[in-house]
């Protein structure tokens, strides 16, 4: 049980780190929006890609936790 909890805590910590780093990138790109039209288009495109990555990454983390719980309980 301790091993399962330790693995889940580690994956959740990595998910938090990824979400915070994605948030920092979005803040930086949000600041760049106010300067030029080209940067605005670039930021909107990057925002869509970053949001898509965040969803895929979050789905993977949830799937991994589900797999570990099923492996532990042998469902």
NUKOLDO-385820 format. One line per 5 residues: number of its first residue (from 1); for each residue x, y, z of N, C-alpha, C, O. Coordinates in nm, 3 decimals. Layout:
% NUKOLDO-385820
NUM) X Y Z X Y Z X Y Z X Y Z; ...
This chain:
% NUKOLDO-385820
1) 0.083 -0.119 0.000 0.000 0.000 0.000 0.087 0.126 0.000 0.056 0.223 -0.069; 0.196 0.123 0.077 0.284 0.240 0.083 0.347 0.268 -0.053 0.362 0.384 -0.092; 0.384 0.161 -0.125 0.445 0.179 -0.257 0.347 0.242 -0.354 0.385 0.329 -0.433; 0.221 0.201 -0.350 0.120 0.258 -0.437 0.099 0.406 -0.406 0.094 0.488 -0.498; 0.088 0.440 -0.280 0.067 0.579 -0.241 0.187 0.665 -0.281 0.170 0.778 -0.327
6) 0.308 0.611 -0.265 0.428 0.685 -0.301 0.432 0.711 -0.452 0.467 0.821 -0.495; 0.395 0.611 -0.533 0.392 0.629 -0.678 0.288 0.733 -0.719 0.315 0.818 -0.803; 0.171 0.724 -0.658 0.064 0.818 -0.693 0.104 0.960 -0.652 0.079 1.055 -0.727; 0.165 0.976 -0.534 0.208 1.109 -0.490 0.312 1.166 -0.586 0.309 1.285 -0.617; 0.404 1.083 -0.634 0.508 1.129 -0.726 0.446 1.174 -0.858 0.484 1.278 -0.912
11) 0.351 1.097 -0.911 0.287 1.135 -1.037 0.204 1.263 -1.021 0.202 1.347 -1.111; 0.136 1.277 -0.908 0.057 1.398 -0.885 0.150 1.519 -0.873 0.118 1.627 -0.924; 0.264 1.502 -0.807 0.360 1.612 -0.797 0.411 1.654 -0.935 0.423 1.773 -0.962; 0.440 1.557 -1.022 0.484 1.590 -1.158 0.373 1.659 -1.236 0.400 1.750 -1.314; 0.249 1.617 -1.215 0.137 1.682 -1.283 0.125 1.828 -1.237 0.099 1.917 -1.319
16) 0.145 1.852 -1.108 0.141 1.989 -1.056 0.252 2.073 -1.115 0.230 2.187 -1.155; 0.373 2.017 -1.122 0.486 2.090 -1.179 0.460 2.123 -1.325 0.490 2.234 -1.369; 0.405 2.029 -1.401 0.375 2.054 -1.542 0.268 2.161 -1.558 0.278 2.247 -1.646; 0.165 2.157 -1.474 0.060 2.259 -1.484 0.112 2.398 -1.447 0.074 2.496 -1.510; 0.198 2.406 -1.345 0.255 2.535 -1.307 0.345 2.589 -1.417 0.339 2.708 -1.450
21) 0.429 2.503 -1.474 0.517 2.551 -1.581 0.436 2.593 -1.704 0.470 2.692 -1.770; 0.329 2.521 -1.735 0.242 2.562 -1.845 0.177 2.696 -1.814 0.165 2.781 -1.902; 0.136 2.716 -1.690 0.078 2.844 -1.649 0.177 2.959 -1.663 0.140 3.068 -1.706; 0.303 2.935 -1.626 0.405 3.040 -1.639 0.429 3.075 -1.785 0.445 3.192 -1.820; 0.433 2.975 -1.870 0.450 3.002 -2.014 0.332 3.082 -2.066 0.350 3.175 -2.144
26) 0.211 3.048 -2.022 0.092 3.121 -2.067 0.094 3.266 -2.018 0.053 3.356 -2.091; 0.141 3.289 -1.896 0.151 3.427 -1.846 0.251 3.505 -1.928 0.224 3.619 -1.966; 0.366 3.446 -1.957 0.467 3.512 -2.039 0.412 3.544 -2.178 0.432 3.654 -2.229; 0.344 3.447 -2.239 0.288 3.472 -2.371 0.175 3.575 -2.365 0.156 3.652 -2.459; 0.100 3.576 -2.255 -0.005 3.676 -2.238 0.052 3.818 -2.232 -0.009 3.912 -2.283
31) 0.167 3.832 -2.171 0.233 3.963 -2.166 0.277 4.005 -2.306 0.268 4.122 -2.341; 0.326 3.910 -2.385 0.370 3.941 -2.521 0.256 3.980 -2.614 0.281 4.044 -2.716; 0.134 3.945 -2.581 0.020 3.974 -2.668 0.003 4.123 -2.692 -0.036 4.164 -2.802; 0.031 4.204 -2.595 0.001 4.346 -2.606 0.094 4.421 -2.700 0.067 4.537 -2.730; 0.203 4.359 -2.748 0.299 4.434 -2.828 0.276 4.430 -2.978 0.275 4.536 -3.041
36) 0.257 4.314 -3.037 0.244 4.311 -3.183 0.132 4.216 -3.225 0.090 4.128 -3.150; 0.085 4.236 -3.348 -0.018 4.148 -3.403 0.039 4.011 -3.434 -0.028 3.909 -3.414; 0.163 4.007 -3.484 0.224 3.877 -3.515 0.237 3.793 -3.389 0.208 3.673 -3.391; 0.279 3.855 -3.281 0.293 3.782 -3.155 0.156 3.736 -3.107 0.144 3.629 -3.049; 0.054 3.815 -3.131 -0.082 3.777 -3.093 -0.123 3.649 -3.166 -0.174 3.556 -3.103
41) -0.101 3.644 -3.297 -0.134 3.523 -3.372 -0.051 3.405 -3.326 -0.102 3.294 -3.312; 0.077 3.429 -3.302 0.166 3.324 -3.255 0.122 3.271 -3.119 0.121 3.150 -3.095; 0.085 3.362 -3.030 0.043 3.323 -2.896 -0.087 3.244 -2.899 -0.101 3.147 -2.826; -0.179 3.284 -2.982 -0.305 3.211 -2.991 -0.280 3.069 -3.041 -0.338 2.973 -2.989; -0.194 3.055 -3.141 -0.160 2.922 -3.190 -0.090 2.839 -3.084 -0.122 2.722 -3.066
46) 0.006 2.899 -3.014 0.076 2.827 -2.909 -0.016 2.793 -2.793 -0.003 2.687 -2.732; -0.109 2.882 -2.763 -0.204 2.855 -2.656 -0.287 2.731 -2.686 -0.309 2.647 -2.598; -0.333 2.720 -2.810 -0.412 2.603 -2.848 -0.328 2.477 -2.835 -0.376 2.375 -2.784; -0.203 2.482 -2.879 -0.115 2.366 -2.868 -0.087 2.332 -2.722 -0.085 2.214 -2.686; -0.064 2.431 -2.639 -0.034 2.407 -2.497 -0.156 2.349 -2.426 -0.142 2.258 -2.344
51) -0.274 2.400 -2.456 -0.395 2.346 -2.394 -0.416 2.201 -2.437 -0.453 2.117 -2.355; -0.393 2.172 -2.564 -0.406 2.035 -2.612 -0.306 1.945 -2.540 -0.342 1.835 -2.498; -0.182 1.990 -2.525 -0.082 1.912 -2.454 -0.123 1.889 -2.309 -0.108 1.779 -2.256; -0.175 1.993 -2.244 -0.215 1.979 -2.104 -0.326 1.876 -2.089 -0.325 1.798 -1.994; -0.421 1.874 -2.182 -0.529 1.775 -2.175 -0.475 1.634 -2.197 -0.513 1.542 -2.124
56) -0.388 1.617 -2.297 -0.330 1.485 -2.320 -0.249 1.439 -2.200 -0.256 1.323 -2.161; -0.172 1.530 -2.142 -0.089 1.496 -2.027 -0.175 1.459 -1.906 -0.146 1.363 -1.835; -0.278 1.537 -1.882 -0.369 1.509 -1.771 -0.440 1.376 -1.790 -0.459 1.301 -1.694; -0.481 1.347 -1.913 -0.545 1.219 -1.941 -0.449 1.104 -1.915 -0.489 1.001 -1.861; -0.323 1.120 -1.952 -0.224 1.016 -1.927 -0.204 0.994 -1.777 -0.196 0.880 -1.732
61) -0.196 1.102 -1.701 -0.177 1.089 -1.556 -0.295 1.018 -1.491 -0.276 0.933 -1.404; -0.415 1.052 -1.531 -0.534 0.986 -1.475 -0.535 0.839 -1.513 -0.566 0.753 -1.430; -0.501 0.808 -1.639 -0.494 0.669 -1.683 -0.390 0.592 -1.603 -0.414 0.477 -1.565; -0.274 0.653 -1.575 -0.168 0.587 -1.500 -0.214 0.556 -1.358 -0.190 0.446 -1.307; -0.280 0.652 -1.293 -0.330 0.630 -1.157 -0.434 0.518 -1.157 -0.432 0.433 -1.068
66) -0.523 0.517 -1.255 -0.623 0.411 -1.267 -0.556 0.276 -1.282 -0.597 0.178 -1.219; -0.454 0.268 -1.364 -0.382 0.143 -1.387 -0.314 0.094 -1.259 -0.317 -0.026 -1.229; -0.252 0.185 -1.184 -0.185 0.147 -1.060 -0.285 0.098 -0.955 -0.258 0.002 -0.883; -0.400 0.164 -0.946 -0.502 0.122 -0.850 -0.556 -0.015 -0.888 -0.576 -0.101 -0.803; -0.581 -0.035 -1.019 -0.630 -0.166 -1.063 -0.526 -0.275 -1.039 -0.561 -0.387 -1.002
71) -0.400 -0.243 -1.060 -0.293 -0.341 -1.037 -0.284 -0.376 -0.888 -0.261 -0.491 -0.852; -0.303 -0.276 -0.804 -0.295 -0.298 -0.661 -0.410 -0.385 -0.612 -0.390 -0.479 -0.535; -0.530 -0.354 -0.658 -0.648 -0.428 -0.614 -0.679 -0.547 -0.703 -0.770 -0.624 -0.673; -0.604 -0.563 -0.812 -0.620 -0.673 -0.908 -0.764 -0.685 -0.957 -0.825 -0.792 -0.949; -0.815 -0.574 -1.008 -0.953 -0.571 -1.060 -0.958 -0.619 -1.203 -1.065 -0.623 -1.263
